[in-house]
Amino acid sequence: MTAVPARSQSAMKRLAGALSFVCLVLFLLAIEQKHTVAAWETLRDEAGPAVRRVADWAGRLPSGAADGLEGLKSAVAGADGPAAAVPGSDAILKGEYGPADEPTRAAAGSLTFLGAEIRLENGDTLRTRPLRIAAARESYSADQTFAARLNAPADAQIELREVVAPTRGQAAPVVLCGGEPAGAAALLHRRDRVDLMLFRVRTIGPDTPPAALCGVWSFTAR
């Protein structure tokens, strides 16, 4: 093999290693965040520096070394320690919404997402953290699906979030749950609308008692 083809193959290996990392980052962002804008902002602010470090590292590799796993770990970590973790779904919790119908206006008023908090005009403030993403076809109680209750496509993504007590062991009462603590929230984002379901329990599925559902409210973006 001549020197020119050898150098060409080495360059292709380095490029393939860098592109593989970029594809992995984009895939993780796609399954964690539903909004394209939020995904782009996260990629730009959090993943960009790590990708640049990988590209710089790949350019310095000797021939045949681009596939080295240890080298990839070192490049991602950089000089200051491990790379920042890809943010979770907290990144999409932002914006202000008004009530979409009269029942929502009477019970909740407006809704504001602030970080991991869901703040309602009626005084309820729900501090949350991610549980999982469910398909709308899934059941939230026996014979009850998110799709049917929210009039949503079966493959729509329902974001399930745990409602965290403000202080350990002291769950706050929630007006929307009749003065009882809320255990979990289900959110469906669709364009300029968001639907909110609140539950008195944290585990949502076919075995969840029907009485665990506090109610369903709809909001539109302001």
N, C-alpha and C positions, 0 to 999 in steps of 0.2 A: 504493500500500500504506500502511495506517495505521501509526501508531507501535506499537500493541499487538501486531498480528501480526508485525511486524519483530522486536520484542523476544522474542516467543515462539520464532520460528525461530532466533534467535541462541542462546537458552538450549538449544534442542534440539540444535544443532550442538555446543555445548560438552559437553553430557551424552553425546552419541554418541562424541565423541573420547575422553572418560575411560573409557567402558565398553569401547571397542575395545581400549584398553591393558590393562584388567583381563582381558578375554577372552584376549588374547595371552599374558599371564603364566600364566593357568590352563592354557592349552594346552601351553605349554612344560613346566610342572610335570607335567602328565599323561603326556607322552611320556618324561620322564626318570625319574620315580619311580613305583614300582609300588604303594606303600602309601599309602592315603588319609591316614592320620595324619601320615606324614612330609611329604606334600604340603601338608597344612594348616599344619604347624609351619613349613615353609619359607616359605609364603605370608605367614604372620603375622609371622615374624621378619625376612625379607629383602625381600619384595616390598611389604609393607604401607606402609613409609615412602615408597617411590617412588610408589605409587598415590595416597597422600595428597597428594604434591607435585603430581602431575598434576591431581588434582581442584581443588586450590587455584589452580593456574595457569590451568585452564580457566575458573574463575569470574572471573578478571581479564581474560580476552581481550576485545578489541573485537569488534563484530559481524562475522561472516564470517571471523574469523581462526582458528577452532578447528581447521581442517584443516591448519594450517601445520606442516610437518615440522620445521623448525628450532626452532620453539617447543616441540614435543614433546621434542626432544633436550635442550633446555635445562632443561625441567622435570624430566626423569628424572635428569639429571646433578646438579642441585641446586647449592648453594653450595660443597660440598666436593669436587666432581669427579664422575666417572662413577658411576652406580649400581652397587651390588654385583651381580656376576654371579649368575645363577640357579645354585645348587649342583648338582653332578652326582650320580651315583648313589652317591657316598660317603655320602650322608645316610642311606641305608637300611642301611648296614653297622653294625649295633649289636645287641647281645643275646648271651645265652649259650644254648648248645644242648648237650644230652647225646646220646650215641650212640643211634641208633634200632634197631640190631641188633647182634648179637654180632660179626660181622666188622668193623664200624665201631669197636666198643668195643676190640677187640684191636689194630687198626691205628692208630687216631687218638685214641681217647678222646673227651673233650669238645671243643667248638669255641666260641671266643669271637670275635665281631666287635668290633674296636676301631678306629674311624675307618676307614682304608684297609687295616688289617691283619687277617689271618685267623690267629688263634692256636689251636694244637691242643695237647691235653694231652700228646701224645707228644714235644713239644719243637719241632715245626715252627712257624715264624712266617713267614707269607707277606705281604710288603708288596706291595700291588696298586694298580693304577690302571685306570680304565675303558677298555675297548676298544670294545665295541658291544653292542647288544641283538639277540639272534638269536631267531627263532621256533623252537619245538621241532621243527617239521617239517624244519628244515634239517639237513644232514649234517655230522657232525663227523669223518667218515672215509668211505671208499668204502662205499656201501650201508648206512651206519650213521647213524641219526638220533637226536637228543636225545630225541624223543618215545618212540621204541621202547626206548631204553636206560633211561630214567627213568620209563617208564610214565606219560607225561604227555600232555595234550591237544596236538594239533598246533599250536594257536595260543598255547600257553603261552610266556611270555617267559623266555629264558635269558640271564642276565647274564654276558657274557664279560669277564674282567679279566686284564690283563697282570700277571705276577709280576715285580716290579722287584728287581734285585740290590741287596743292602744297601749295597755299595760298587761304584763304577763298574768294570765289567769283571771283577768277582769274584762270580759267582752262587753262592749258598749251596746245598749239597746238601740234599735234602728226603727225609725218611724215607719218606714216602708214595710217592715216585718211585724207591724202591730206592737211595737215596743219590745220585741224579742231581739236577741243578737242575730246577726247574719253570719252564715258560715262560708258561703261562696257566692260569686257573681258570675253570670254568663253574659258575654258581650258579643253582639253581631254588628260588625261595621260594614256598611254598604254605601259607597259614595258619600253623600252629605247626611246620612242618617245613621243612628246607632240605636240598637235595641238592648235593653238591660233587663235581665232576669236575676232575681235574688232568691237565695235558698237559705233555710235555717240550718242546713247541714253542709259539711265540706265534701262529702263523697257523693258525686252525682252519677247516676246510672239507672238501669232498669229496676233496681231494688230500692231506689229512693222513694220514700212515702210521698203520695200526692200532696199531703198537708205540709211538706217541707218547702214547697214553692210559696214564696211571699207574694209574688206577682210579676207582671211584665209591664214595662214602660218604654215608650218610644220617644226619641229626641231627634231634632234636625239641627244641622250646623248653622251657626249664626254668621 
